[in-house]
Amino acid sequence: MKFSTLQKTDIQISALGLGTNAVGGHNLYSDLNEEIGKDFVRAALDNGITFIDTADIYGKGRSEELVGEVLKEYDRSQFVIATKGGSDWRSGTKNNSPAYLRSALEESLERLQLDYVDLYYIHWPDGKTPISEAVAELSRMKKEGKIRAIGVSNVSLEQLKEANSTGEISAVQLAYHMLNREIEQEILPYCVENKISVVAYGPLAFGILGGTYTEDFVLEDGDWRKSVPLFQEGNFEKNIRIVEQLKEVAEKKGTDVSNLALAWLLEQPGVDAVIPGGKKPEQVLSNIAASDIRLEAEILDEIDQILKEQ
């Protein structure tokens, strides 16, 4: 397993992390099996993945509870846990006020059964609270020992700059994958220059880069991905055609398209971790090989050409 150092800290994270929105995320997915979800987390921790990502909004706290139950089975030095706050499911609004973030963190710690989290993100800007004020509260909680590092998620470049005005942001979590490269224009260069770790979520384009979907695939009712542009009619079919070309590149490397997609992300400047999600332990075991794949310049050029032609 390849490891990175979370910027501005001495925290070591596995470059391949684990996203847990489908572990108890009943408000995001239908028919989730909680015991299988816990086995999904165990499979990661038992096979070299140390960086576990969750959020209070996943399952309205249930994901944190289930992840916390699993973490109790392991020594605290064996994992790095990140969670997020700022989305108040009780009111259905985003809330970055200092008072709310403090209460949200306290509740997250209780659900996770931990004294501190290694990385705490503001999940979404709320459009009202100055991000600098929200970060200042996280800084106070960091000094109190409840947070080891501060992050933000789902921000624009200007919001990231405001959040990092005092240089305290260690990580930014953003959607980034082969089929969505928007952050390469400005945000990635800013992060490299300002020593901020980029943690890529949705690295498999929420399943499309898994390589198993065909053009006639239909999402189940209640699946949150129905609102994602990648899955909209016209876009989805085009994306499947891209995946078919990428499969040919993957074959040259003796791997599959999902591991190619993860390895490609880890080659991008500024990306210190990717956090693929999933529902089953076997998905973890399949993804792990990606951290050991190195992509030569000619392979990267071939991938770039495929993506640019679409």
N, C-alpha and C positions, 0 to 999 in steps of 0.2 A: 504494500500500500504506500502510495506517495503521500507525504505530509507537507503542509504549508504552515507558516507562522502568521497568525492573525495580525494584521498591521497594527503598529503602535503598542503591541503587547508581547508577552513571551508565551502566549497560548498556542500550542501546537494543535492543528486540526487536520483530520484526514481530508485529502483533496476531494475524495468522494464521500459526501455526506449522505444523510437520510432525511427525506421530507416525509412528514407524518400527517398530512392533511386527510389521508384516508384511514388513519388509525383513530377510530371513534369519530370521524368527521361526518356524522349522520346528517348534518345540515348541508353537506356538499355532495354526498354520494348516497345511493340507496343500497339496501341489503348488505351492509358491512358486518363482518363477523369480528367481534372484538377480540376473541382469543387468537384468531389468525393474525389480527393486527398486532397483538403483543408478540407473537412469534416472529413477525416481520421485523420488529425492533430488536429482538434477541438475535436474529440471524445476522443483523448488521454488527452488533456489539461482539458477537462471537467470531466474526470473520474479518476483523481489522478496521471496521468503520467506527470512528470515535466521535464524529460530529453529528449530533442529532438535532434536527430543527422541528419546532412545533409552533403553535400560536394559540392564544386563548380563544380565538374565534372558531377554531376547528372543533366542531361538535359542541360549541358553546361550553367549552371547558373540558369536555370529555376526552379529547386527545391528550391534553396535559395529564389528566388523571391516569389514563392507561399507560402513557409513557412513564409517568412517575412510578407506577407499580412495577414496571420492568426495571427501572433504574435502581430500585431498592435491592435488586438481586446482584448488583455489581458494585465494586469499589468506586468511590467518587473520583479517583484518579484515572479511571478507565474511560471516561467520557467527557465530552464538552457539549453542554446543552445550550441551545439558543431558543428563545421564545420571543413572542411579539405581543404588544399591547397597543391600544388606541382605537380599537373597533368595539363599540359597546353594543353587543347583541341584544341586550335587554331593551334598549331604546331604538335599536336599528340605526344608530348614527355613529359617525366617527367622532372621537373625542380625544384630543391631545392636551387637554388642560393638565397642568402639573398635578392637581389634586386627583384627577381621574387616573393618570398614569401611575401615581404612587399606589392607589388602591388596587389597580389592575395588576401591578407587579406583586403586591402582597398576596393577592388571591392566586396568582400563578404559582408562586413559591409554595403555597399551601397545597395546591393540586399536585404539583410535582414532588412534594415532600422533600424539598431542598431548602437550605439556608441561603443559597445564592444561585444565580444563573451566570454562566460564563459570558453570554452575549445577549443583550436585550435590545430589540428593535422597536422603533415606532413603526407600526405596521402600515399605516396610511396617513398622510397629512389630512387634517380635518378641514382645511380651508378657512379656519378662524384663528386658531392659536398660532402665534408666531413660532416657527419651528425652533428658533433659538431659545425660546422660553421652555419649550418641551425638553430640549436637550439639556438645558441648565438643570432641570429637575432630575433627569437621569444622571447627570454628573453628581448631584448631591447624593443620590442613592448609591452611586459607585463609591463615593467616599465613605458611605456607611457600610460598605462591604456586601451589598445586596446584588451588585452587578460587577462583573470584571471588565466588560468592554461594552461600548455603546455603538448601536447601529441604527440605520434608517432603511426603509423599504418603500418601493413604489414611488420614488421621488423624481422630479425633473432635475435638470442640471442646476437651475437657480435655487431650487429647494435644497439640493445637496450642498451647495455652496453656503447657504444660510445656516444649515445644520452644522456645517464644519467650520463655522466662522471662528471658533476658538480652538480648532484643530483636534477635537476630541472624538471624531467619528473614526472608528476602526473598520467598519464594514458597511457596505450597502448591498441590499438584496434586491435583485431586479430580474424580470423575465428576460431570458437571453438564451437563444438556441439558433440552430442553423436557419430556421425559417423566420426568425425575427432578430435582425442585427442592428436595430435602431441605436442601441447604446454605444455602438462603435464610433459614431460620429464625434461625440463630445464627451460623454460621461466616462467612457473607458480611459481616454487620455487624461482627463482630470484626476481620476482615481490613481492612475500610475504616478502622476506628478505629485499628488498630495498624500501618497502612502495610505490608500484606503483599499481594503480587500473587497473585491467583487465576488459575491456569492450568487451564482446563477440558479434561479428556480425555473421550473418547467423546462429542464434541459432537453427533454425528449418531446418537446412541443405537445405536452399533455397527452402523450400516447402516440401521436402520429409518427414520430421518429423511432418508435418501438419496432416498426417494420412489419406488424401483423395486420394492420388495417387494409382493407381494399376499398375501392371507390363506392361500393354499395353499403359500407358500414354505416349504421345509424345509432346515435347515442340514445340511451334509455331515458325515459321521462324522469325529470328530477335531477338529471346530471347537470352540474353547474357549467360544464363545458359547452352546453348548447348556445350560450351567449358569447363564446369566444370566436372572434373573426376567423381564426384558422379553420374552424369547423363549418363555416357558412358555405352554402351551395356555391359552387364555382371555385372558391378558395380551396376547399377540401380536396376536390378532384385534382387540382393543380399540384397541391402538396403531395398527394400520393404519387403522382408522376415523378416528382423530384426524388422521393424516397426510393423509387424503383431504380433510378440512376445511381443513387448513393449506395445501394446494395452492391452494385458492381464494383465500386471502389472498396467497399468493406471486404469483399471476397479477395481482393488483392492483398489485403492485410491479414487474411485468415481470421476475420472476425465478423460480427453482424453489424447491422446499421445502427442499432441502439448504442453499442459500445463505440462505434466510430463517432457518433454524435457527441458522446461524453468526452472521448479523448480529444476531439476537435476543440471543444470548449476549454479544456485544460491547457491547450496550446496557446490560447489567446492571452495577450499581455494584460495583467491586472486581475485575471480570474484566479483566485486562490482556492475556490471550492465550487463544486456543483452538488445540488441536492435533489437527485431524482426521487420521486415518490413511488408509491406502489401499494399493493394490498397483500401480497403473498411473499413468504420467505424466499421462494425460488427466484423472484425478481431481484432480490438483493444479491444472491449468489451469481446471477447472470451479469449484473452490472459491475461487480468487483473487478473483473479482468480489465476494465477500461482504464484503470489508474496506471496500468503497466504498459499501455500501448503508446508508442512514440510515432508520430506522423512526420515523415520526411517532407522536405520542401515541395517536391514534385507532387506528392499526394495532397498536400494543402492547396497547391495551385489548382489541381484537378477539381477538388471540392469547391473552391472559390468560383471556378468557371461554371460548374453546374448550378450553383446558387445564383450567380449573376445573370444567367441566361433566362431565368424564369421571370 
